[in-house]
Amino acid sequence: MVSSDGAGPASLPEFTPAEAAGLRGLARALRPREDALAARLLTAYRAEIPQYAQVSDPLVLADMTAVSLAGLRSWLDFLEQEQGPVDVDLLRPVLEAIRRRAVQGVGMDAMMRAYRIAVRVVWQETLELPVDHELIGPLSTRMLEFSDRLTTAAERAYADEAMRPAHEPELSRSALFESILSDCNPEQYHHAAKLSAPHCVVVVEVPEDEPGVSLDDVAAALVREARAGYWTTRLRSVVAACPIDSTGGRDALLRRLSRFTHARRPYAVAVGAIAEGPGEIRHSHREAVEAMRVGTRLASVPGAVYDCQELAPLASLVAEPDRARRFADGCLHPLGKLADRSWVLPTLSAYLRCQGRLKEAAADLAVHPNTVRYRLNELKPFLDSHAGDGDQSAALLLAVRVHEYLGDSLPAPSTAGSGGDTPGIRADLHSRAVRRI
């Protein structure tokens, strides 16, 4: 199906309008199954390929799942498109992953076997749908086109990465950093002398609706503005190691990153804790990924700097949702009938985060200070008894954050002093036009 130079198909089949419409229909029917199918692919890889079975790092496994999902979406996009060859842009996320696997030491044979498994599993999943018998031929032809183009491009990308000369300093640093992140080659740590000094891992996530953005350009900006010495790319994100100044410390890095993302909204930036040497880089990366996951879910606007050290208590608590829910319910239960008012949790959050400074809280809520003063007067009995000291205030703010993160109903208000029972309210703040934490 492909020409000798691998540039594309030597000849393209012609489909009737009915066949093309049928293929598009199959793609639309498979879209809701993408996540489950990506997980099924990873399970199959690990069951049938020894090198994949040996991977234990959850971040690498998550990356593999994300790449499988990207490959599935590329296939479905191709299935939906009009007649024509496979656009290389559809394959880009998968080809970037192939380069990472080459650095991580995954053999080419294992990669090719994974593609064969993917074709088999996707074909089986497709045949579970009510497929018109007349579409089997066009579908198999389309799948062979996609598979041929992908495997040809994959072999070339893998070979290019494996044969990359060591005198390309910027590219070799990226390969070394990818190796350290995946913890697949600890003996290379001594090559990363710069990482012996304190560093933080920074993750920059570029929105999917900005397809024209070059991740290499984002990485170059991190090198200029945050002094990153090592970096690599993963799907729509850049992962970099940024040094900590001996004078300004970690706060200086946070300020630089704040300026970086302010100029590039809606990019989201997450920062891990300080890593003392290459052996701790993976921990800092894991912390940055967790901060990104929690921070973006709570963000009021896209584009911010999420600090793992600020979000760690929340991230640890919501890792066990039932426990987190019981904690939040216990803290917020005494609100009673006040829980029925939509402004209560946002006002509590702003008041506690601003440490009682009314003007700052009002600005955060985009209301007049007198409005905040009126609300706090309504909340005074609750605040006096449940936010009287630093520990109580910290626990209450954490409870509000947990409630917002989980998006569950508040507990039924207490009958004490409330004049009777009222049902709990649905407080999914992701659907409200209110200021989030």
C-alpha positions in Angstrom: 0.0 0.0 0.0 2.9 2.4 0.5 5.5 3.5 -2.0 9.1 2.5 -1.7 10.2 5.6 0.1 7.4 5.3 2.7 6.0 8.7 1.8 2.5 7.4 1.2 0.3 5.0 -0.7 1.3 4.0 -4.2 -2.4 3.9 -5.2 -5.6 4.8 -3.3 -8.8 2.8 -3.4 -12.0 4.5 -4.4 -15.0 4.1 -2.1 -18.6 4.8 -3.1 -20.5 7.5 -1.2 -22.4 4.9 0.7 -19.2 3.1 1.7 -17.6 6.3 2.8 -20.7 7.2 4.9 -20.7 3.8 6.4 -17.0 4.1 7.5 -17.8 7.5 9.1 -20.7 5.9 10.9 -18.4 3.2 12.3 -15.9 5.8 13.5 -18.7 7.7 15.3 -19.9 4.5 16.9 -16.4 3.7 18.2 -15.8 7.2 19.7 -17.6 6.5 23.0 -15.4 3.3 23.4 -12.1 5.1 23.1 -11.1 5.2 26.8 -12.1 1.6 27.5 -10.4 0.4 24.3 -7.1 2.2 25.2 -7.1 0.5 28.5 -7.8 -2.9 26.8 -4.9 -2.3 24.5 -2.5 -1.7 27.4 -3.7 -4.9 29.1 -3.1 -6.8 25.9 0.4 -5.4 25.5 1.4 -6.3 29.0 0.0 -9.8 28.7 1.7 -10.6 25.4 4.9 -8.5 25.3 7.5 -9.2 28.0 9.1 -5.8 27.7 5.8 -4.1 28.3 5.0 -6.5 31.2 8.2 -5.3 33.0 7.1 -1.7 33.1 6.0 -0.8 36.6 6.3 3.0 36.7 2.7 4.3 36.8 3.7 7.5 34.9 5.1 5.4 32.1 2.0 3.2 32.1 -0.2 6.3 32.0 1.9 7.6 29.1 1.4 4.3 27.2 -2.3 4.5 27.8 -2.4 8.1 26.6 -0.4 7.1 23.5 -2.8 4.3 22.8 -5.7 6.7 23.1 -4.0 9.1 20.7 -3.4 6.3 18.2 -7.0 5.3 18.4 -8.2 8.8 17.8 -5.8 9.1 14.9 -7.3 6.0 13.4 -10.9 7.1 13.8 -10.0 10.6 12.4 -8.6 8.8 9.3 -11.6 6.5 9.1 -13.9 9.6 9.0 -11.9 11.6 6.5 -12.6 11.8 2.8 -10.5 9.8 0.3 -6.8 10.4 0.5 -3.6 9.3 2.2 -2.9 9.3 5.9 -1.9 12.8 7.0 1.4 12.6 8.9 -0.1 15.1 11.4 -2.5 12.4 12.5 0.5 10.2 13.4 2.6 12.8 15.2 1.6 11.9 18.8 2.4 8.2 18.2 5.7 9.0 16.5 6.8 11.1 19.4 6.0 8.2 21.7 8.0 5.9 19.6 11.1 8.1 20.1 10.5 8.0 23.8 10.2 4.2 23.8 13.5 4.1 21.9 15.2 6.1 24.6 13.5 4.0 27.3 15.0 0.9 25.8 11.9 -0.7 24.4 13.0 -2.8 21.4 11.7 -2.3 17.9 10.4 -5.9 17.8 8.3 -5.1 20.8 7.0 -1.9 19.3 6.0 -3.7 16.0 4.3 -6.5 18.0 2.3 -3.9 19.9 1.0 -2.5 16.6 0.0 -5.9 15.4 -1.8 -6.5 18.7 -3.5 -3.0 18.3 -4.8 -3.9 14.9 -6.2 -7.2 16.1 -7.9 -5.7 19.2 -9.4 -2.7 17.3 -10.6 -5.0 14.6 -12.3 -7.3 17.2 -13.8 -4.3 18.9 -15.2 -3.0 15.6 -16.8 -6.3 14.7 -18.7 -6.2 18.0 -20.7 -3.4 16.4 -23.5 -4.1 13.9 -21.3 -3.8 10.8 -22.9 -4.0 7.4 -21.3 -7.0 5.6 -20.6 -4.8 2.5 -18.4 -2.5 4.7 -16.0 -5.3 5.7 -13.9 -4.9 2.5 -13.6 -1.1 2.6 -12.9 -1.2 6.4 -10.1 -3.7 6.0 -8.6 -1.7 3.2 -8.7 1.5 5.2 -7.1 -0.3 8.2 -4.3 -1.7 6.1 -3.6 1.7 4.7 -3.4 3.2 8.1 -1.3 0.4 9.5 1.2 0.4 6.6 1.7 4.2 6.9 2.1 4.0 10.7 4.5 1.1 10.8 6.7 2.6 8.0 6.8 6.0 9.8 7.4 4.2 13.1 10.4 2.2 11.9 11.9 5.4 10.5 11.3 7.4 13.7 12.7 4.6 15.9 15.8 4.2 13.8 16.4 8.0 13.8 16.2 8.1 17.5 18.3 5.0 18.1 21.0 6.3 15.8 21.0 9.8 17.0 24.7 10.9 17.4 25.9 12.0 20.8 27.3 15.2 19.4 23.8 16.7 19.2 23.9 18.1 22.7 20.3 19.5 23.0 18.7 16.4 21.6 20.9 14.0 23.6 20.0 15.9 26.8 16.4 15.4 25.9 17.0 11.7 25.5 18.9 11.4 28.7 16.2 13.3 30.6 13.5 10.9 29.2 15.7 8.0 30.4 15.9 9.5 33.9 12.1 10.2 34.0 11.3 6.6 33.1 14.0 5.2 35.5 15.0 2.7 32.8 18.7 3.4 32.8 20.0 4.5 36.2 23.6 4.0 35.1 23.3 7.1 33.0 22.7 9.3 36.0 26.4 10.2 36.0 26.0 11.8 32.6 23.5 14.3 34.0 26.0 16.3 36.1 23.8 19.4 36.0 21.0 17.6 37.8 23.2 17.0 40.8 22.2 20.5 41.9 18.7 21.2 43.2 16.0 21.2 40.5 12.2 21.1 40.2 10.4 19.3 37.5 8.0 21.5 35.6 5.2 20.3 33.4 3.6 22.7 30.8 0.4 21.5 29.3 -0.7 23.0 25.9 -4.4 23.0 25.2 -5.6 20.6 22.5 -7.5 23.4 20.7 -4.1 25.0 19.9 -2.8 22.4 17.4 -0.4 24.8 15.7 1.7 25.3 18.8 5.2 23.7 18.6 6.1 21.9 21.7 9.8 22.5 20.8 9.1 26.3 20.9 7.5 25.9 24.3 10.5 24.0 25.5 12.8 26.7 24.1 10.9 29.3 26.0 11.3 27.3 29.2 15.0 27.2 28.6 15.1 31.0 28.1 12.7 32.1 30.8 12.9 29.3 33.5 16.5 28.3 32.8 15.6 24.7 32.0 18.6 22.5 31.3 16.8 19.3 30.4 13.5 18.7 28.8 11.4 16.3 26.8 7.8 16.2 25.3 4.9 14.0 26.0 1.8 14.3 23.9 0.6 17.9 24.4 3.0 18.7 27.3 6.6 19.6 27.9 8.4 18.2 30.9 11.5 20.1 32.0 14.0 20.2 34.9 14.5 23.8 36.1 17.3 24.7 38.5 16.7 26.3 41.9 18.7 29.4 42.6 20.9 29.5 45.7 19.6 33.0 46.6 16.0 33.2 45.4 15.2 29.5 46.0 12.0 27.8 44.8 10.0 31.0 45.1 12.1 32.6 42.4 11.3 29.7 40.0 7.6 30.1 40.8 7.8 33.8 39.9 9.5 33.1 36.6 6.9 30.5 35.8 4.1 32.8 36.7 5.5 35.3 34.2 5.9 32.5 31.6 2.3 31.3 31.8 0.9 34.8 32.1 2.3 35.6 28.7 1.0 32.3 27.2 -2.4 31.8 28.7 -4.2 29.4 28.6 -1.1 27.2 29.2 -1.2 25.4 32.6 2.1 24.9 34.5 2.7 22.5 37.4 5.7 22.3 39.6 7.1 19.4 41.7 9.1 19.6 44.9 12.8 20.1 44.9 14.9 17.1 43.6 18.3 16.7 45.0 20.1 14.8 42.2 18.9 12.7 39.3 17.6 9.9 41.6 14.8 12.2 42.9 13.8 13.7 39.5 11.1 11.0 39.0 9.5 12.0 42.4 9.4 15.6 41.4 7.8 14.7 38.1 5.2 12.6 39.8 4.4 15.5 42.2 4.1 17.9 39.2 1.7 15.5 37.4 -0.4 15.2 40.5 -0.5 19.0 40.9 -1.6 19.4 37.3 -4.4 16.9 37.7 -5.8 18.5 40.9 -5.1 22.1 40.0 -6.7 22.0 36.5 -9.8 20.5 38.0 -10.2 23.3 40.5 -9.0 26.1 38.2 -11.4 29.1 37.7 -9.7 30.1 34.5 -7.3 28.2 32.2 -3.6 28.9 32.6 -2.1 29.0 36.0 0.9 27.7 38.0 0.0 24.7 40.2 2.4 24.2 43.1 2.5 20.6 44.4 3.4 21.9 47.9 0.2 23.9 48.1 -2.0 21.1 46.6 -0.3 18.1 48.3 -2.8 17.9 51.3 -5.8 17.9 48.9 -4.2 15.5 46.5 -3.4 13.0 49.3 -6.9 13.2 50.7 -8.9 12.9 47.4 -6.8 9.8 46.6 -9.3 8.0 48.9 -12.6 9.6 47.8 -14.8 8.0 50.5 -12.5 9.1 53.2 -12.3 12.6 51.7 -16.0 12.8 51.4 -16.6 11.9 55.0 -14.1 14.5 56.1 -15.7 17.3 54.0 -19.2 16.2 55.1 -18.2 16.4 58.8 -16.7 19.9 58.4 -19.5 21.4 56.4 -22.5 19.7 58.1 -22.9 22.4 60.8 -23.7 25.0 58.1 -27.3 23.9 58.4 -29.8 25.7 56.1 -27.0 28.1 55.0 -25.8 25.3 52.8 -28.8 26.0 50.5 -27.3 29.3 49.5 -25.1 29.2 46.4 -22.7 31.9 47.7 -21.7 30.2 50.9 -18.8 27.9 49.8 -17.2 30.5 47.4 -17.4 33.1 50.1 -15.9 30.8 52.7 -13.1 29.8 50.3 -12.3 33.4 49.5 -12.4 34.6 53.1 -10.2 31.8 54.4 -7.7 32.1 51.5 -7.4 35.8 52.0 -7.0 35.4 55.7 -10.0 37.6 56.5 -8.9 40.6 54.3 -12.3 41.8 53.0 -11.1 43.8 50.0 -9.0 40.9 48.7 -11.9 38.5 49.2 -14.3 40.9 47.5 -11.9 41.2 44.5 -11.6 37.4 44.4 -15.3 37.0 44.3 -15.9 40.0 42.0 -18.4 41.6 44.4 -18.5 44.8 46.5 -16.8 44.6 50.0 -20.1 45.4 51.6 -21.5 42.2 50.0 -18.8 40.2 51.6 -19.4 41.9 54.9 -23.1 41.1 54.7 -22.4 37.4 53.9 -19.8 37.1 56.7 -22.4 38.5 59.1 -24.7 35.7 58.0 -21.9 33.2 58.5 -20.6 34.6 61.8 -22.1 31.9 64.1 -20.6 29.2 62.0 -17.2 30.9 61.7 -17.0 31.7 65.4 -17.4 28.1 66.3 -15.6 26.3 63.4 -12.9 28.7 62.2 -11.7 30.1 65.5 -8.0 29.3 65.1 -5.5 28.4 62.4 -6.0 24.7 62.6 -9.8 25.0 62.3 -9.5 27.4 59.4 -7.1 25.2 57.5 -9.4 22.2 58.0 -12.4 24.1 56.8 -10.6 25.4 53.7 -9.5 21.9 52.9 -13.0 20.6 53.3 -14.3 23.2 50.9 -11.7 22.2 48.4 -12.4 18.6 48.8 -16.1 19.3 48.2 -15.4 21.3 45.1 -13.0 18.7 43.7 -15.4 15.8 44.2 -18.4 17.8 43.1 -20.8 16.0 45.4 -23.9 17.1 47.3 -23.4 18.7 50.7 -24.6 16.7 53.7 -28.1 17.2 54.9 -28.2 20.3 57.1 -28.3 19.7 60.9 -31.6 20.1 62.6 -30.0 21.9 65.5 -31.1 25.5 65.4 -32.2 25.1 61.8 -35.9 24.7 62.3 -36.2 21.3 60.6 -34.6 19.2 57.9 -33.9 20.3 54.4 -32.5 18.3 51.6 -28.8 18.6 50.7 -28.0 20.7 47.7 -26.1 19.8 44.6 -22.9 21.9 44.7 -21.0 20.9 41.6 -19.1 24.1 41.2 -17.8 23.1 37.8 -21.3 24.0 36.5 -21.6 27.3 38.3 -20.4 30.6 37.2 -18.7 31.3 40.5 -15.2 31.8 41.6 -13.4 28.6 42.2 -10.6 27.9 44.7 
